[in-house]
Amino acid sequence: MKNNKQKGFAMVLSLVLLLAMSLMGGALIVIASSDHQSNNSSDEYQQTFYVAETALLQAQKSLINKMLGPIRVDTGGRDYDGRIYPTNQLSTEPNLLDQDTPCYKSFRNLSRDSNFRAVEHVREQSFLDLLFPIFNDGNAGLAINSSIDNSTALSQEQENIGKYFYEFFSVSSGTSEYKGTGVSLKKGSGTSQRKGTAYKIYGCGMMGNPNNPEIIVPLETLIVLSH
């Protein structure tokens, strides 16, 4: 009788331990899955932030090309005949400024007045299109495991980057003081000050549909271009 009771207790104890281990295993799976999802979200946000920084750089490049003239494809030099002075234009101009984009709405301090002026507004720019020359180069230099097909890895990377878009618009803020820094070996040279034009630049990185992005990161900066 005593042995039967001990056998029954051992069976119950085994079932309890098995249940406890199953619960612990399930909990570990849930925690690991949650951590993986959190890491993916963090990576996506970080990538979107980099795309937003790219938007600011592209806006600065656009302003400089307007002021100094665009780069000629044939010679690589400036097309000085194509120079224009970047000034604000009425938002009523066709396709100049769209205040209904998610990027514009993310800047809550901006005017919603229909007469709000901007130099330009560039929308729905694919980050993949910007990097396409790199992917089109056979020596892209991606760190790919030798056991993985190179074309497959590139296709996966292109698909991932294809989810990101950027948008930017710039506004002339008027005359400001431009400070050119640096010194030269030539005697008597040094820093100089002159008038320039300040431009407020707004840029957004977006993941997903640019009209309804899953993640959006708005950034802004101020630059001064010398006359």
N, C-alpha and C positions, 0 to 999 in steps of 0.2 A: 504494500500500500504506500509505503514511504517512497519507494523508488518511482512509482507512478506519479506521485505528486511532484517529485524533483524533475521528472521528464516533462511534465506539463508546464512547470515554471520556466524551465530552460527554453521551451518552445515559445512561450509568451515573451520572454526576454529577447529572444532572437528576432521575433516579429517587431518588437518595439525598437530595437537597434536598427533593423532594416528600414523601418519607417523613418527614423531619425536621420539615417544616412541618406535616404532618398530625398528628404526635405532639404538637407544641407546641400546635396548635389544640385537640386533644382534651384535653390537660392543662389548658388555660385554661378549657374548658367545665366540666371536673370541679371546678376550683377555684372558679369562679363559682357553680356549683350548690351546693357545700359552704358557701360564704359566705352564700348566700341562705337555706339551711336553718338555718345557725347564727343568722342575724339573726331568722328567724321564731321559733326556739326562745327566743331572748333576749327577744323581744317578748311571747311567751306567758308566760314566767316573770314578767316585769315586770307584766303585766296581772293575773296570779294574785296577786302581792304586793299590788297595789292592792285586790283583792277581799278579801284577808285583813285589810287595814287597815279596810275597810268592815265586816267582821265584828266587829272590836273596837268600832267606833263604834256599831253596832247593839246590841251587848251593853250598852254604857254607856247608850244611850238607853232600853233596856228596863228597866234598874235604876232610872234616874231616874224613869221613868213609874210604876214600882211605888211608889217612895217618895213622889213628889209627886202622883200621880194621873195617869191617862191624859189625853191631849188630847181634848177634846170636838169632834166633827165639826161640830156645829151652830154653836157659839159660838167655837171656837178656844181656849177657856180650859181650865183643869184641872178634871177631875172629882174633887174632893176626897173624895167618898164612896167612890171606888174605890181609895183609897190602901191599900197593904199594906206591911208592913215586910219587905224581902227577906232571908230567912234560908235556911240550908241545910236541905234535906229529905232523908230517906232515899232512897237510890237504888232501893229496892224499890218506890217509888211508880210507878204506871203511866206508862211513856214519859218518865220524868224524866231519867234518865241512861243512855246506852247506851255502855258501855266498849268495844264492838266496832267502832265506827266508825273509819275510817282517820284522821280528825282526832284523836280521843282517843288512838289508838295512836301518833300522831306525837310526843306529849309523853311522852317516856320517863321523866321524873321524877315522873309522877303515880302515885298509888296504884291498884293493881289489886284492892283489897279490895272485896268486895261491899257493905260498909257505908259506902263512901265517899259523902260528901254533897255536894250542889251546889244552888245556888239554882234554876237552870234549865238546860236543854240544848235548843237550837234547831238543827235539822238540815235538810239538803237544801234550803237557801234559794236560789232562783234569782236571780242577779245581774240578769238581764234583767227579772224582775218588779219589782225595786226601781227600775229605770230606766224602766219602762214609761210613767209619766206624761210623761217627756221625749219619748219616741218618739211618744206619742199627741198631742203638741202639734204643730200644723202648722208652728210657728216653732221647730223643734228647733235650727236654727242650725248644721247640719253643713256643713262646707266641702266642697261637692260641685261638680265640674266641670260647667259648663252643658251639655256634650255628653252627660252621663250622666243617664238618667232618675232623678228624685228618689226615686220609690217603689222602684225597683230598688236604689239605693244604700242606702236605709234598710233594705230587706229583707236585704241582705247584711250590714249592720252588726248587725242584730238576730240574724241567724244566728250571727255570730261571737261576740257577747256571750252568746248563749244557751248557750255551752259552759261557762260559768263558774258556780260555785256557792260558797256560803259556809256555815259552821257555827260556832256559838259556844256556850260554856257558862261559867258564872260560879260562883265559890265564895267564900263569906263567910269572911274570915280573922280576924274578931274586931275588937275595939275598937282604934282607932288615933287618933293626935292629928291633928286637922284644923286647918290653918292658912289662914285667910282673909287674902289679901294685898291691898294697895292702900290709898290714903289719900283723904281727902275735904277739900274746902275748909273744911268745918265745923271750928271750933276744938275740939280735944280728941279728935277721931276718929283712928283709925289701924288697925293690924292687930289681930286678935284670935285667940285659940286656944280650941278646945273639942273635945270628944270626937266622934269619928265612927266609922264602920264601914269597914274596908278590904275591898275585893273584888278577888280575883284573877280576871282575865278571860283566857280562852283562845279564840282564833279562828283559823280556817283558811280560806284561799282555795283552791279546787280547780278544775282544768280537766278536763273530761270527766265520766264517770259518777261521781257523788259517793260511790258505794259502792266504786268501784275507779278512782280518778282517775289521769290520766296525769301531772299535776303537782299537788303539794300544798305549800302554804307555811303553816307554823304560826307564829303570833305570840302573844305574851302581854303583858299589862300589868297594872298595879296602880292602882286608884283608891280614893279615900277620900271617902265621902259623909257630910255632916254630918247629925246627928240632927235 
